[in-house]
Amino acid sequence: MNQITEFRTGNSIRLGFKEGSSDNFIGVENGSFVIDQDLSKKYEWVITLNKDLSFCFKSKTAGCYLGVDQQCLNVVLNNNPHNFKVLWRSNGKISLMSHMHCKQTNINGKEGPLIGFNSDGYLIGNADIDNCIQWDIHPAKLPSPPSNAAKLLSNYNKHLEMWRGSFSLVQKPTKRVKAELATTFSYPNANIKKWVMILPAPPSPTQTQTILSARYDLYDCRGVNMIAQGTMINTHAHYIFRAVAENPPPDATKTVISKCIIEAQLSSIKLTKGPAQAPVAPLPDHVKRYHMLETPKMNYKDPVFKEWLNTHHLHPMLLSDGSYEPILCYAYRVFMFIKVHFNYIYPVDDGRKATDSILTRSTDCGGFSILFSSVMRAHGIPSKLMFGHWAQSGIQYHVKGEFYVNGLGWVPFDMAAGVGDNHEPFTYNFGQDTGEFITLHFDDDIKDIHTTIHNTNQRIDWGQLPCFWIHGEGPFTNLKFESDWKVV
């Protein structure tokens, strides 16, 4: 049986195919292909996954690569990598097509040459879809027993048992909090003549928070005297606070401190089986459209992302009665797929686009939320990211989200926390929000920011911490940027 989870960079596999009742494997010996039932290392291939989602196959013992010649007539061994497009078949097997020559014609004159055998039993590179080799993927090492999460991922009947029927979202107040985000900005060698600070204004009311008051102001280097009061402005689809200090006093030309103070009533949300307690108003069309948009990070229209969805069958499943699995069922399956197949790691660079995460199969809370929401939006399901801070002191910033189900409302998810959850059936972070979080803004791509310094409007990816622009005399070196988040 094919193991999609084994198809990752660095893993060793065997490419096998059936001949009668026997499993045959393709390998390399003395610079030539060999086909046998042998399980030695000469029949192992090391996988490399490329950015375009093509694959290379390198012989474990010979060090050469599987390839095809320029005319796609022959399957050859190359010293340099040759990229293959992997076509996943409905029976779980794969076919291999040269990525470089995918537009060339096959033996029947149609586009798409694949690896197969000719009538004499020789390997060729231009077989058609009906006569190509359908390879089985065998891990070089016996896989460890599947985890409970992996077993549940493939138990579709259990998914239906869990998520078919009526549900409601139950809201309960949790606590009232007062939070302060104090941030120090310092250029010790400069003479700043204009400071411009921005911070998103927290949305309210939402199902998890009601903002009682919020302000964002700029203070001198001691944090005592206010030098600029923040005002709220609209930037395309986000409201933000902007504080502008022009010609600041002498004690604010090198160092300033901004303070955001938020008072909020927080609430928990729990997805509960049973009829809704009250009718749920439909989502307005303009809101629905906004939360289905592609963004720079949620780049779900990218062909690479679409191919990834197809490869892993991450579409709503057609059931035996002719209907499709319920949205809750589908979203849970996507949630479990990401949990099983991805790892939590803080990206070393700005690698949080959906297409970045599917390549590395690892990301952080922002990347996980972006990935899950991208899958939802790709299928016409509104989904939003929630950027903010945990309602406890410390630099506790985080990203999670919600997706929308007609007749039910916004269903919460925390994909990053779900990856680390070891308690079956792994629903503590799916359909539940504990009401311990302050959201500063929805979704990435805060744009059309008028800084009063630039001639053109600016944009930022997100804003859990303040962003700033300055005008003055340098050198602009040795920047000090420190934030402190306190909650009482």
Secondary structure, 3 states (H helix, E strand, C coil): CCCHHHCCCCCEEEEEEEECCEEEEEEEECCEEEEECCCCHHHCEEEEECCCCCEEEEECCCCCEEEECCCCCCEEEECCCCCEEEEECCCCCEEEEECCCCCCECCCCCECCEEEECCCCCEEEEECCCCECCEEEEECCCCCCCCHHHHHHCCHHHHHHHHCCCEEEEEEEEEEEEEEEEEEEECCCCEEEEEEEEEECCCCCCCCEEEEEEEEEEECCCCCCEEEECEEEEECCEEEEEEEEECCCHHHCCEEEEEEEEEEEEEEEEEEECCCCCCCCCCCHHHHHHCCCCCCCCCCCCHHHHHHHHHCCCCCCECCCCCECCHHHHHHHHHHHHHHHCEECCCCCCCCCHHHHHHHCEECHHHHHHHHHHHHHHCCCCEEEEEEEECCCCCCEEEEEEEEECCCEEEEECHHHHHCCCCCCCCCCECEECCCEEEEEECCCEEEECCCCCCCCEEECCCCCCEEEEEEECCCCCCEEEEEEEEC
